[in-house]
Amino acid sequence: KKWERRCQSTKGWCGLIIAKGLMGASRGQPQFKDMIALFEVRWMSAKDLGIGPLQLMPMF
């Protein structure tokens, strides 16, 4: 609900951050030095994009 309210207040615009460091001590909480790029993008639902939910697949 919080995400939806924020999207409504920004008229669907949000920031997309690309960060490095999938593993390690800062996993899930990147610091400023880990951030590679910031894009301002328009929010789209999975239905609008024509994709379903993402699923974690085992690596073989």
N, C-alpha and C positions, 0 to 999 in steps of 0.2 A: 504494500500500500504506500509506503514511504517513497519508493522508486516511482510509482505512478503519479503521486502528487508532485514530485520534483519534475518529472517529464512534462506535466501539464503546466507548471509554472514557467518552464523554459520554452514552451511551445514545441516540445519534442527534440530539442537540441541537447547533446551531452558531450562529455569529453571521453575519448578513448585513449588510454595510455598503454604503450608498448614498453614492457620492462624486461630486463634480463634477470637470470637467477632463478630458474625453476626449482632447483634443489639448494640445500644449504641453510645457513642460519637465518637468512632473511626471507625464506620461502613464505610466500603469501603476504608479506608486508614489505614491499620494495621501498628502499630509501630513494631520495632524490638522485643520487649517483647511479642507481640502477635503471632509471627511466631513460629510454632511448628516444621515444617520440610521443608527441601529444597531437591528437587529431580532434577537431570539432566536427561532430557528425550528427546526422539526424537519426533518431531512434526509429527502428523498424521491428515489428514483431516477427517471430519465426514464420508465421503464416504469410505475412507480406513478402518475406524472402523465399518462401516455398521450401523451407527445410523443417524437419522435425526436431525434437529435443536431441541435444548432443549426448552421446553415450561414451563412457570410458571403455575402450577395447583393450583386451590383454595383448601384450606384445609377445609374439612367438618367434 
